């Protein structure tokens, strides 16, 4: 029977835990034995005795690191310097699973490979229907979108809802969300529930129906049509000229808004600049910007990561880890995601590396000491693996013969935002 160890997070300010007690029974049915580091769930509201009652021994960190699988919310690149203390505790055949920022910290994966580890990056879950229950990015983006609205409501020196009172009428606050991915849609829905007037913009015109489904108005800008998603369903970088036109056209909408929430992030790339300082100057005094893309530079020119900035009478917030501010439910959602992934990976108590399974193939970025994910190898400047090179050659030959290969479907979940940590 394989064992999985759950780490206590060491990244500064991280309060989530990778697995909550209620999901332990699911893993036991798959033949997994669970061990939990002492204090792992304390900050999220899950004390050690709840894990023990669920059948998971509470142990020291060294015992967790010795398990067949080691899971955390943040591992490797996503854990920064806090991860270095665990380097010597992991064995040469360690399998580690969690969020590891594979596109932004690929060099760390090269080092993991040199140590003989296998790494599962949950950020790389493909956007296909079968994998929706495992999608940690969408789950955490849901929490971030909700929390962003609450931050904006607290900072705004006015109330959100329309109120008709004996003392006069209070007009509704105007909330503008840039990016109608999971975080953006949740932000719109939350702002609407608080009584605000809501509207949103997304480069993907197909998002109109989703925006309108949560009671918001979809803003259209006269911009050239372009594909904003890669084949995996995630956002891709566009030309600077496109972003320039977008900023100019959006400035008037920003100026009319009381709260602006930006969510446009590109995995592994700097966040696109969408709200300039000039646009901020056009906003009314007391207005608020909540920039969910702050971790990679921000969508607003004045954003500072994890800082509250006041410029031109406008408050700009740059939170980088909002899910950690709602650790109980964020952990619950993350836990369900990782448990569903593990139930797909582990068969009869043994890890089954079925690389024909798209979910496993796309998330295993390092295996048995080698970087195996084509996209990560490309970032690191490594040659394609023999099998991948052969497939590329075959594709070129097919194209030359007049029968170009068809791209894989990115699934029904068209979200292209990566906003949560």
N, C-alpha and C positions, 0 to 999 in steps of 0.2 A: 504493500500500500504506500503510495506516494504521500509525502508530507508537504504542507505549505505553511510558511511562517509569515506572520503579519507584523510589519515593523511599526514602531513608534516613530512618527515623523520628527525630523530634526531640523528641517528648513525653517528659518526664522518666521514666526507668525503663522505657520501652517498648523491648523487645528483639526483637520480632517483625519479620518482613519480609513484604510483601504477596505476593511471588512467589518461589518457590524454583527452582533451576536445572532440576529434573526436569520442570517443567510448561511450560518454554519451547517445547519441541518441539510440544506441543499447540496453542499459540497460533500458531506458524509455519504449521501446517497450515491455520489459518483465515485466513492471509494477514496476520498481524500481525507487525510488526518490534518487537522488545523491546530497550529500553535500560535499563540499571541504574545508579543512582548509586553511585559508589565507596563501599565500606564498608556498603552497605545491608543485606547479610545477615550481616555479621561477628558481631554479638551473638547471632544465632540459630544460628550454626555453619555458615554458608554463605559461604566466602571468595570474593573477587572472581574468582579464576581458575576456579572452578567455573561461574560465569555465562559467562565468556569461552569456556570449552570447550563450553558448551551453545549458543553462537552469539549471545549477547547482549553487545553492546559495553558496557564499563564506562566511564561518562562523568561529567562534573561535574554538579552539581545544576541549573545553568542550562540544560543540554541536556535534562535530564529534564523540566523545567518547560515546555520548548518543544515537547514531543511532542503528538500529536493527543489522546491519552488520558494522564492522569497518575493513577497508582494509589498508594495508601498504606493501611496498616492504620488509621491515624487521620488524618482530614482535617477541616478546618473546625472545627466546634464540639467534636468529639471530641479535637482536638489542642490545644485551649486557646490560650494565648498563644503557644505555639511555632509556630503556623501563621502568625502575622502577618508573619514575615520573608519569606514566600513570596508575599505579596499582589501585589507589583509584578512578580514574575518570571513570573506567568501571563498569557498573552495574553487578549484580549477574547473569543476563541472557545474558550477552554479547556474541556475535558471532564475532570472529576475524579471519581474513583470510590474508594469506601472506606467506612469507618464514620464518620459525621459527626454523630451524635446529633441527628437532625432534629427529634425531638419535644421534646427538652430544651433545644436551642439553636436554635430556629427563627429568631431574629433574625439569626443569622449567615447563614442561607440568604437572607434578604431582601437582605443586603449582597452576597452572591454573585450574586444576580440583577441588582443594580444595576451589577455589573461585566461583565455579559454572559455569565457562565459557564453551563455545563450541569453539574449535579451528580447523581451516582448514589449513593443512600444504600443500602448493602447491608443495613442493619438492617431495611429495609422489604420484604425478600423475602417474598412471600406464602406462607403455610403450605399449599401444595398439593403433591401428589405429584411433579409435574414439576420443581418447584423445590427438592426436598430436597437435591440434590447441590450447590446454590448457597447453602445456608442457613448463613451465618457465625455467626449467633447460636447455633444448635444445636451447631455444631462447637466454638465456644469455650466453651459451657456444659459440654460433655463434658469438656474439659480442666479447667475450674474445679471441677467436681464431684469429679473424681479428686484434684486437688491439695488440695482442702479436707479430705478425709479424712486425707491424709498429714500436714497441719498439725495436725489434731486429735490424731492418734496420737502425734506428737512431743511435744505439750504435755501430754497426759494422763499422770499419774504411775502408770500401770498399763499392762499389755499388753492387746492386743485379743483374742487367741484364748483359748479354753478349753484349759488345759494340765493334764494329770494326771501329776504327777511324784512321785519318791520323797520330795520335800520337801513334798508336799501338792498340793492341787488349786487351780489359779488359775482363777477364774471369768471368763467372757467379758465384755468391755466391752459396754455397751448404747448403741447409737447411734440417735438419733432425728432423722429428716430431715423438715423442714417444706417441703412443695412437691415434688410428684412430676413435675416437668418433666424436661427433658434433664439438667440439672445434678443434680437430686435423685436421679434414677434411677442416674446414674453414681456418685454418692456412695454410694448403697445397695449397688450391686454391688461397689465397691471395698472398703467396710467389711466386706462379707460375705466377700470373698476374704481379708481380713486376719484373719478369724475372729470378728468381733463379732456380737452379736445385734442385728438391725436391725428398725426399724419406721419407718413414715412416715405423715404426714397430708397430705391435699390437699383443698381445698374441692370439687374435682370427684370425686364418688363413682365416676365411670367409670374413675378411675385405679387402682382396686383391683387389676384384673387385671395391669396393668403393674408395680405394686409387688410383687405376689406372684410375678411371673415372675422377679424377681431375688432371690427368697428372703427377702423382708421381710414383716413383718406390717403390714396396713393398719389404721390407727387411725380409728375412726368417732366423730364427735362429733354430739351431738343439736342440729343447727343447721337453720334453715329452708333449703329448697332455693333456690338462686339460680344465675344464669348468671354464671360467672367469666371468660368469654372474650368478646372482641369478634368481629366477623365475620372479621377477619384471622387468628384463632387465637391472639391474644396476650392476656395478662391485662388485665382492666379493673378500675377502682377500684370498690369496694363501699361500702355505707353504714357509717358509723362504729359504729352499733349492732351490726351483724353482727360487725365486728372485735372489739368489746368482749366479746361472748358467746364468740367464738372464743378470745380470750386467757384468759378465765376457765376454760373447759373444758380447754384445753391445758396449763394450769399444772401439773396433777398428773402429766401425762406427762413434761413437762420436768423436774420434780423427780426422777423416777425414772431419768433418763438420765445417762450419763457424758459423752457428747459429743452436742451438739445442732448440727445444720447447717441454717441457714435460707437459703432460696433465692427467697423471694417478692418479685418486683420487677414494677413496672408501668411500661412504656415512657413516658418523659416525665413521670412523676409521682413524688412521694415514696414510698418503700417503706412498706408498711403495717406498723404496730407490732403484733407478734405475741407477743413475749416481754418482759414488764414487769420492772422492777427487783424487784418482789415475787416474781415467778416465779424470778428468778435467786437470790434469798435462799433459796428452797426447795431448791436443788440442793446436792448433797454437796460438801464442800471438795475441790478438785482437779479438778472438772468443767470442761469446755471448751465454749464456744460459738464456732462459726465462722460469721460472718454474711456471706453472699455478696451481700447487698443493701446493703452499707455505702456504696456510691458515692452512693446517693440517700437517705441518712439511716439505713438499716439496719432490720432487723426486730426487733432487740433494743434496748430503751430505753437501754442503757449502751454501745452500740457507738460507737466513734470510727473514722472512715475511716483505714485504713492504720496503725492503732495497736494495740498489745497492752495491753489494759486488764485490771486485776485488781481485782475488787470482790466482797466477801462470799465470798472464798475461791474464786471462779470466774474463769477466764481467758477473756476475750472478745476474739476476733480480728476485725478488720474489713478484710480485704484487698479492694482494688478492681480489681486487674489480675492475677489468678492465671494466666491463659494466658501472660502474659509471663514467668512463672517457669519455664515449660516451653517455651521459645521454638522449639526445633528442630521438635518435632512440631506445636505450635500453628501455626507458620508453614506447615508442610506441609499441614495441613488447610485453613487460610485460603487458601493458594495454589490448592488444588484447587477450592475454592468459587468463587474469583474467576475462575479459568480457565474453569470451566464456564459462568459467567455471560457472560464475554466471547465464548465460542464461540456462545452464543445471540444475542449482540448484533451481532457482526461477521460479515458475509457477504462472501466473496470479497475480503477485505482492506479492506472499507469498512464504516463504522458504519451499521447499519440501524435507525433509530428507528421500529420497528413498534409504535405505541402501541395497536394492537389486541391485542398480546401482553400478557397480564396481568402477567407477570414484569417486563417493561420498563415498563409503565404504572405499576405500583406503586412501582418503585424510582427512577424519574426524578423527583426532587423539584423541580429547577430546570432549565429548558430555555431556551436562547437568551435569558437575561436575565430570565425571569419565573418566579415560583413557580407550579408547575403541579399540585402534589399537593393534592387537596381538603382533606385533613386538616391539612396544614401551613398552607394558606391560612386555614382556620378558626382555627387557633391564633394566627395573625398578625392576625386581624380583617379579612382581605381578602375582597372579594366573590367568589362563585364565578365561575369562568371561564364564558363564554357557553354552551359546550356542556354543562358540568356543570349550569348553571342550568336549561337546557332539559330535561335529564334529570330534575331534581328536580321541575319543573313537571309533566312527563308522569307521574311516579310519583304525585304528589298527585292528578292527574286519574283515574288508574287506581284509586287507593284509593277516591276518591269514587264511582266507578262500581261499587264492590263487588268489584273484582278486585285485591286488594293484591299488590304485587310480592313475589316470593320472594327471600329473602336468598341471596347467593352462598355456596357451600360453602367452608368454611375448609380443606378437604382432610383427608387421613387423619392427618396429624401433629397431634394435639390438644394439643401442648405449649403452655403459656401463660406459661412463665417466661422472663424476660430477665435472665440473671444474669451474663453475661460481658461484658468490655469489649473 
